[in-house]
């Protein structure tokens, strides 16, 4: 009974969010594009560029990196969601006072070309990070799907089981043609499909927790530990009782990635202003109500995904949650369906992510010039080529989450909205509570960025040093 109650809440909440949005917003191509952010919160896992619904998939896959404990991710999740909502409040108020509904134009009005470059650069970095994260899923999951269909138990070295080759093929055959379209009219279908994919993924995570016993069979645990990049950090001499007890507070080299990963997963701010522009009877209060429901849905889905994923495997959860299920269940039909749904969703979402990056680059370098197909195609090919290089040569998805979350995501959530607010909202004095709060929020963003980047670089350095030995 508990399972069905939770599953019903998970299924109904995103659709409640969608209904609220569509009652308020015009039926336009922009809204079809932006509903990805509001449908689940923020690609609470679909969004303008950062499909929030697909980010939910990414969040669950990355949560294994930090989910060796229970309390810290839950606390951080709550605080990051609250901070993100406060950031939306600052952004909407700044847009009203500044007279612009474009993130880059707010930067231009506040700090000139430097502000515009900071906003455009942060949005581009964030979206490239999201796009590469989606392609990481293709790289790691598609070979497993092929192996399951062909009933191959061990990797035999064939090219069609190589993730690098497969991600290149998918990029050229599927993603590139869709990305070259001038208008993304098909997005109205893909965003809804991505939402259903996320809901299905989450229901499976909840369902499997009640199916998989704890403690797991010792052979399965050993197989899982062999595949875990964090195996040296796990005490393999623990008892069965210890294995099935949640650990609430643990600090290790992976804990530093918690804040950047969660920050990355909550960025939908570049999509907020276009959505705000499309609202019927537009008002800041109306948009904040939409944001409250959206972020709550996102928070709930992240929370349930992380919680049930952790309570299934406890300290044995891998960085790739589906891989942990595969180690225990083998060729499970339900997991195969989940993998196929995730692969289809992220593949169809990558062109959505390319669209705002390409638009931002065009506005930055060729503002005011008429459309040219050669420019359109060149930017698209260059973006896909660069992203594929990242996916092939960057070791793990965690590194992208960590770096982008600590830099671009911190800029978009903390630093830029508060800086724009302080600069452009003239009717409030600097000593007002609102301006002081924005100033503290700005300083918090600086602290998050510098602190996380420093710790991540130190972790990279230590890993390189340990590999050298």
C-alpha positions as CSV (number, residue, x, y, z in Angstrom):
1,X,0.0,0.0,0.0
2,X,2.8,2.4,0.9
3,X,4.4,1.7,-2.5
4,X,1.3,2.6,-4.4
5,X,0.7,5.8,-2.4
6,X,4.2,7.0,-3.0
7,X,4.1,6.0,-6.7
8,X,0.8,7.9,-7.1
9,X,2.2,11.0,-5.6
10,X,5.3,10.8,-7.9
11,X,3.1,10.3,-10.9
12,X,0.5,13.0,-10.2
13,X,2.8,15.8,-9.0
14,X,4.5,16.5,-12.4
15,X,1.1,16.5,-14.2
16,X,-0.3,19.0,-11.6
17,X,2.7,21.2,-12.4
18,X,2.1,20.9,-16.1
19,X,-1.6,21.8,-15.7
20,X,-0.8,24.9,-13.6
21,X,1.7,26.0,-16.3
22,X,-0.5,25.4,-19.3
23,X,-3.5,27.2,-17.6
24,X,-1.2,30.3,-17.3
25,X,0.8,30.1,-20.5
26,X,0.1,30.7,-24.2
27,X,0.4,27.7,-26.5
28,X,3.5,28.8,-28.3
29,X,6.7,27.0,-29.6
30,X,8.7,28.8,-26.8
31,X,6.4,27.5,-24.2
32,X,6.6,24.0,-25.6
33,X,10.3,24.3,-25.4
34,X,10.3,25.9,-21.9
35,X,7.8,23.5,-20.4
36,X,10.6,21.1,-19.9
37,X,11.8,23.3,-17.1
38,X,8.5,23.8,-15.4
39,X,7.1,20.3,-16.0
40,X,9.4,18.8,-13.4
41,X,10.9,21.8,-11.9
42,X,14.1,22.2,-13.6
43,X,15.0,19.2,-15.9
44,X,14.2,18.2,-12.2
45,X,15.6,16.4,-14.1
46,X,13.5,19.4,-18.6
47,X,14.3,22.9,-19.2
48,X,15.1,25.5,-21.8
49,X,18.5,24.0,-22.3
50,X,18.7,21.9,-19.3
51,X,15.9,19.5,-19.6
52,X,14.8,19.2,-16.0
53,X,13.1,15.9,-16.4
54,X,16.3,14.3,-18.0
55,X,18.3,15.9,-15.2
56,X,16.4,13.9,-12.7
57,X,17.9,10.9,-14.5
58,X,21.3,12.5,-14.3
59,X,20.8,13.4,-10.6
60,X,20.0,9.8,-9.7
61,X,22.9,8.5,-11.7
62,X,25.3,11.0,-10.0
63,X,23.8,10.6,-6.6
64,X,25.7,7.4,-6.1
65,X,28.9,9.4,-6.0
66,X,27.7,11.1,-2.8
67,X,25.0,8.8,-1.5
68,X,27.2,6.7,0.8
69,X,25.3,8.6,3.5
70,X,21.8,9.7,4.1
71,X,21.5,13.0,6.0
72,X,23.9,15.3,4.2
73,X,22.4,15.0,0.6
74,X,18.9,15.4,2.1
75,X,19.8,18.6,3.9
76,X,21.7,20.0,1.0
77,X,18.8,19.1,-1.3
78,X,16.5,21.2,0.9
79,X,18.8,24.2,1.1
80,X,19.7,24.2,-2.6
81,X,16.0,24.1,-3.6
82,X,15.2,27.0,-1.2
83,X,18.1,29.0,-2.5
84,X,17.1,28.4,-6.1
85,X,13.6,29.7,-5.4
86,X,15.0,32.8,-3.8
87,X,17.2,33.3,-6.8
88,X,14.1,33.1,-9.1
89,X,12.5,35.8,-6.9
90,X,15.5,38.0,-7.4
91,X,15.6,37.4,-11.1
92,X,11.9,38.2,-11.6
93,X,12.1,41.4,-9.6
94,X,15.2,42.5,-11.5
95,X,13.5,41.8,-14.8
96,X,10.6,44.0,-13.9
97,X,12.8,46.8,-12.7
98,X,15.5,46.4,-15.4
99,X,13.0,46.3,-18.2
100,X,14.4,43.2,-19.9
101,X,13.3,39.5,-20.0
102,X,16.6,38.2,-21.4
103,X,19.3,37.1,-19.1
104,X,22.1,38.4,-21.3
105,X,20.4,41.8,-21.7
106,X,20.1,42.1,-17.9
107,X,23.9,41.5,-17.7
108,X,24.4,44.2,-20.4
109,X,22.3,46.7,-18.5
110,X,23.9,46.0,-15.2
111,X,27.6,45.7,-16.1
112,X,27.9,46.4,-19.8
113,X,29.7,43.9,-22.1
114,X,31.3,42.2,-19.1
115,X,27.9,41.4,-17.6
116,X,26.6,40.1,-21.0
117,X,29.7,37.9,-21.5
118,X,29.4,36.5,-17.9
119,X,25.7,35.6,-18.4
120,X,26.2,34.2,-21.9
121,X,29.3,32.3,-20.9
122,X,27.6,30.8,-17.8
123,X,24.5,29.7,-19.8
124,X,26.7,28.2,-22.5
125,X,28.9,26.3,-20.0
126,X,25.8,25.0,-18.1
127,X,24.2,23.8,-21.3
128,X,27.3,22.2,-22.6
129,X,27.6,20.4,-19.3
130,X,24.0,19.2,-19.6
131,X,24.5,18.1,-23.2
132,X,27.6,16.2,-22.4
133,X,25.9,14.6,-19.4
134,X,23.1,13.3,-21.6
135,X,25.7,11.9,-24.1
136,X,27.5,10.2,-21.1
137,X,24.3,8.2,-20.6
138,X,24.3,7.1,-24.2
139,X,28.0,6.1,-23.9
140,X,27.4,3.9,-20.9
141,X,23.9,2.6,-21.3
142,X,23.7,1.8,-25.0
143,X,26.4,-0.9,-25.0
144,X,24.6,-2.6,-22.1
145,X,21.3,-2.5,-24.1
146,X,23.0,-4.0,-27.1
147,X,24.6,-6.7,-25.0
148,X,21.2,-7.6,-23.5
149,X,19.5,-7.8,-26.8
150,X,22.4,-10.0,-28.3
151,X,22.6,-12.1,-25.1
152,X,26.3,-11.2,-24.7
153,X,27.5,-11.7,-21.1
154,X,31.1,-10.5,-21.4
155,X,32.6,-7.7,-23.4
156,X,34.3,-9.3,-26.4
157,X,35.9,-6.2,-28.0
158,X,33.5,-5.6,-30.9
159,X,33.2,-2.0,-32.0
160,X,29.5,-2.0,-31.5
161,X,30.0,-2.5,-27.8
162,X,32.4,0.4,-27.5
163,X,30.6,3.4,-26.0
164,X,32.9,5.9,-27.7
165,X,32.0,4.6,-31.2
166,X,28.3,4.4,-30.3
167,X,28.0,7.9,-28.9
168,X,29.6,9.2,-32.2
169,X,27.2,7.2,-34.3
170,X,24.2,8.4,-32.3
171,X,25.4,12.0,-32.6
172,X,25.9,11.8,-36.3
173,X,22.8,9.7,-37.3
174,X,20.2,11.0,-34.9
175,X,21.2,14.1,-32.9
176,X,22.8,16.1,-35.7
177,X,19.9,16.0,-38.2
178,X,17.5,17.0,-35.4
179,X,19.8,19.8,-34.2
180,X,20.1,21.3,-37.7
181,X,16.4,22.0,-37.8
182,X,15.7,25.7,-37.7
183,X,12.7,25.4,-35.5
184,X,12.1,22.7,-32.8
185,X,8.5,22.0,-33.5
186,X,8.8,18.4,-32.4
187,X,9.7,19.5,-28.9
188,X,6.1,19.5,-27.7
189,X,6.2,15.7,-28.1
190,X,9.7,15.0,-26.7
191,X,9.2,17.0,-23.6
192,X,6.1,15.1,-22.6
193,X,7.9,11.8,-23.4
194,X,10.9,12.8,-21.3
195,X,8.6,13.6,-18.3
196,X,6.9,10.2,-18.6
197,X,10.4,8.6,-18.8
198,X,11.4,10.2,-15.6
199,X,8.3,9.2,-13.8
200,X,8.6,5.6,-15.0
201,X,12.3,5.6,-14.0
202,X,11.5,6.8,-10.5
203,X,8.6,4.3,-10.0
204,X,11.0,1.5,-11.0
205,X,13.6,2.8,-8.4
206,X,10.9,2.7,-5.7
207,X,9.5,-0.7,-6.8
208,X,12.9,-2.3,-6.8
209,X,13.6,-1.3,-3.3
210,X,10.8,-3.6,-2.1
211,X,12.0,-6.4,-4.4
212,X,15.7,-6.5,-3.6
213,X,16.5,-8.0,-0.1
214,X,19.1,-6.6,2.2
215,X,21.7,-7.9,2.9
216,X,22.4,-8.9,-0.7
217,X,24.0,-12.1,-1.7
218,X,27.7,-12.0,-1.0
219,X,28.6,-12.9,-4.6
220,X,26.6,-10.0,-5.9
221,X,28.2,-7.7,-3.4
222,X,31.6,-8.8,-4.6
223,X,30.7,-8.2,-8.2
224,X,29.4,-4.8,-7.4
225,X,32.5,-3.8,-5.4
226,X,34.7,-4.9,-8.3
227,X,32.9,-2.4,-10.6
228,X,32.9,0.5,-8.1
229,X,35.3,3.3,-8.5
230,X,34.9,4.0,-4.8
231,X,35.7,0.4,-3.7
232,X,38.9,1.4,-1.8
233,X,36.7,3.6,0.4
234,X,34.4,0.8,1.4
235,X,35.1,-1.5,4.3
236,X,34.5,-4.9,2.9
237,X,34.7,-6.6,6.3
238,X,31.4,-5.2,7.5
239,X,28.6,-7.4,8.9
240,X,25.2,-8.0,7.4
241,X,23.5,-5.8,10.0
242,X,26.0,-2.9,9.3
243,X,25.4,-3.3,5.6
244,X,21.7,-2.6,5.9
245,X,21.9,0.3,8.3
246,X,21.9,3.8,6.8
247,X,24.9,6.0,7.5
248,X,23.8,9.6,8.2
249,X,27.0,11.6,8.3
250,X,30.2,10.6,6.5
251,X,32.7,12.9,5.1
252,X,35.2,11.7,2.4
253,X,36.6,12.9,-0.9
254,X,33.3,12.4,-2.7
255,X,31.3,14.5,-0.3
256,X,32.7,17.7,-2.0
257,X,30.7,16.8,-5.1
258,X,27.4,17.0,-3.3
259,X,26.9,20.8,-3.6
260,X,28.0,21.2,-7.3
261,X,25.8,18.2,-8.4
262,X,22.7,19.5,-6.6
263,X,23.4,23.1,-7.8
264,X,23.8,21.8,-11.4
265,X,20.5,19.9,-11.1
266,X,18.5,23.0,-10.0
267,X,19.5,25.4,-12.7
268,X,16.5,26.5,-14.8
269,X,17.0,30.2,-14.4
270,X,17.8,31.1,-18.1
271,X,14.4,29.5,-18.9
272,X,12.5,31.4,-16.2
273,X,12.4,34.7,-18.0
274,X,11.2,33.4,-21.4
275,X,8.5,31.5,-19.6
276,X,7.6,34.6,-17.6
277,X,7.3,36.5,-20.9
278,X,4.7,34.0,-22.2
279,X,2.4,34.1,-19.2
280,X,-1.1,35.3,-19.6
281,X,-1.8,38.3,-17.4
282,X,1.8,38.3,-16.5
283,X,2.7,39.1,-12.9
284,X,5.6,38.2,-10.6
285,X,3.3,36.6,-8.1
286,X,1.7,34.4,-10.7
287,X,5.1,33.3,-11.9
288,X,6.4,32.6,-8.4
289,X,3.3,30.4,-7.8
290,X,4.2,28.4,-10.9
291,X,7.8,28.2,-9.6
292,X,6.7,27.0,-6.1
293,X,4.8,24.1,-7.5
294,X,7.5,23.3,-10.1
295,X,10.3,23.3,-7.6
296,X,8.3,21.3,-5.1
297,X,7.7,18.6,-7.7
298,X,11.4,18.7,-8.6
299,X,12.4,18.5,-4.9
300,X,10.0,15.6,-4.3
301,X,11.3,13.6,-7.3
302,X,15.0,14.2,-6.4
303,X,14.3,13.3,-2.8
304,X,12.5,10.0,-3.6
305,X,15.0,9.0,-6.2
306,X,18.0,9.6,-3.9
307,X,16.3,8.1,-0.9
308,X,15.0,4.9,-2.4
309,X,18.1,4.4,-4.5
310,X,20.2,4.6,-1.3
311,X,17.9,2.4,0.8
312,X,18.1,-0.3,-1.9
313,X,21.9,-0.7,-1.8
314,X,23.1,1.5,1.1
315,X,26.9,1.8,0.9
316,X,27.1,-0.5,-2.2
317,X,25.3,1.9,-4.5
318,X,27.4,2.7,-7.6
319,X,27.9,6.0,-9.4
320,X,25.7,4.5,-12.1
321,X,22.5,3.3,-10.3
322,X,21.3,1.2,-13.2
323,X,24.6,-0.6,-13.2
324,X,24.1,-1.5,-9.6
325,X,20.7,-3.0,-10.4
326,X,22.3,-4.9,-13.3
327,X,24.9,-6.4,-11.0
328,X,22.2,-7.8,-8.8
329,X,19.4,-8.6,-11.2
330,X,21.3,-9.4,-14.4
331,X,19.2,-9.1,-17.7
332,X,16.0,-7.8,-16.1
333,X,13.3,-6.9,-18.6
334,X,12.0,-4.0,-16.6
335,X,15.5,-2.5,-16.4
336,X,15.9,-2.9,-20.1
337,X,12.8,-1.0,-20.7
338,X,14.0,1.8,-18.3
339,X,17.3,1.9,-20.2
340,X,15.6,2.2,-23.6
341,X,13.3,5.0,-22.3
342,X,16.2,6.9,-20.8
343,X,18.2,6.6,-24.0
344,X,15.4,7.8,-26.1
345,X,14.6,10.7,-23.8
346,X,18.2,12.0,-23.6
347,X,18.8,11.5,-27.3
348,X,15.8,13.6,-28.1
349,X,16.7,16.2,-25.5
350,X,20.3,17.0,-26.8
351,X,19.0,19.1,-29.8
352,X,16.9,21.0,-27.3
353,X,20.1,21.8,-25.3
354,X,22.0,22.8,-28.5
355,X,19.2,25.3,-29.5
356,X,19.8,27.9,-26.7
357,X,23.6,27.6,-26.9
358,X,23.5,28.3,-30.6
359,X,21.2,31.2,-30.1
360,X,23.4,32.7,-27.4
361,X,26.5,32.4,-29.6
362,X,24.7,33.9,-32.6
363,X,23.4,36.8,-30.5
364,X,26.9,37.4,-29.0
365,X,28.9,37.3,-32.3
366,X,26.3,38.1,-35.0
367,X,23.7,40.2,-33.3
368,X,21.3,41.9,-35.7
369,X,22.5,39.9,-38.8
370,X,20.0,37.8,-40.8
371,X,19.9,34.0,-40.6
372,X,22.5,32.1,-42.6
373,X,22.4,28.3,-43.0
374,X,26.2,28.0,-43.2
375,X,26.5,29.8,-39.8
376,X,23.7,27.7,-38.3
377,X,25.2,24.4,-39.4
378,X,28.8,25.4,-38.5
379,X,27.9,26.3,-34.9
380,X,25.9,23.1,-34.5
381,X,28.6,20.8,-35.8
382,X,31.3,22.6,-33.7
383,X,29.2,22.2,-30.6
384,X,28.5,18.5,-31.2
385,X,32.1,17.8,-32.0
386,X,33.4,19.6,-28.8
387,X,30.8,17.9,-26.6
388,X,31.7,14.4,-28.0
389,X,35.3,15.1,-27.3
390,X,34.4,15.8,-23.7
391,X,32.3,12.7,-23.4
392,X,35.1,10.5,-24.9
393,X,38.1,12.0,-22.9
394,X,36.6,13.0,-19.6
395,X,36.7,10.0,-17.3
396,X,33.4,10.2,-15.4
397,X,30.1,12.1,-15.4
398,X,30.9,13.3,-11.9
399,X,33.8,15.5,-13.1
400,X,31.4,17.3,-15.5
401,X,28.8,17.7,-12.8
402,X,31.3,18.9,-10.3
403,X,33.1,21.5,-12.5
404,X,30.0,22.9,-14.2
405,X,28.0,22.9,-10.9
406,X,30.8,24.7,-9.0
407,X,31.3,27.3,-11.7
408,X,28.5,28.0,-14.2
409,X,25.6,26.8,-12.0
410,X,26.8,28.8,-9.0
411,X,27.0,31.8,-11.3
412,X,23.4,31.3,-12.6
413,X,21.8,30.6,-9.2
414,X,23.8,32.7,-6.7
415,X,26.1,35.3,-8.2
416,X,24.4,36.8,-11.3
417,X,20.8,37.2,-10.0
418,X,22.0,38.8,-6.8
419,X,24.5,41.1,-8.6
420,X,21.9,42.1,-11.2
421,X,19.4,42.8,-8.4
422,X,21.8,45.0,-6.4
423,X,22.8,46.9,-9.5
424,X,19.4,47.4,-11.4
425,X,16.8,47.6,-8.6
426,X,17.2,51.3,-7.8
427,X,14.1,51.9,-5.7
428,X,15.5,50.0,-2.7
429,X,18.4,51.5,-0.8
430,X,21.6,49.5,-0.2
431,X,20.8,49.3,3.6
432,X,17.4,47.8,3.0
433,X,16.7,44.2,4.1
434,X,16.2,43.1,0.5
435,X,19.6,44.5,-0.7
436,X,21.4,43.2,2.3
437,X,19.9,39.7,1.7
438,X,20.9,39.9,-1.9
439,X,24.5,40.9,-0.9
440,X,24.7,37.9,1.5
441,X,23.4,35.7,-1.3
442,X,26.1,37.0,-3.6
443,X,28.8,36.3,-1.0
444,X,27.4,32.8,-0.5
445,X,27.7,32.2,-4.2
446,X,31.3,33.3,-4.2
447,X,32.0,31.0,-1.2
448,X,30.3,28.1,-2.9
449,X,32.1,28.6,-6.2
450,X,35.6,29.1,-4.7
451,X,35.3,26.5,-2.0
452,X,33.9,23.8,-4.3
453,X,36.3,24.5,-7.1
454,X,39.3,24.4,-4.7
455,X,38.2,21.1,-3.1
456,X,37.4,19.5,-6.5
457,X,40.8,20.5,-7.9
458,X,42.5,19.1,-4.8
459,X,40.5,15.8,-5.2
460,X,41.6,15.6,-8.9
461,X,45.2,16.3,-7.8
462,X,45.1,13.5,-5.2
463,X,43.6,11.1,-7.6
464,X,46.3,11.8,-10.2
465,X,49.0,11.4,-7.5
466,X,47.5,8.1,-6.3
467,X,47.2,6.8,-9.9
468,X,50.8,7.7,-10.4
469,X,51.8,5.4,-7.5
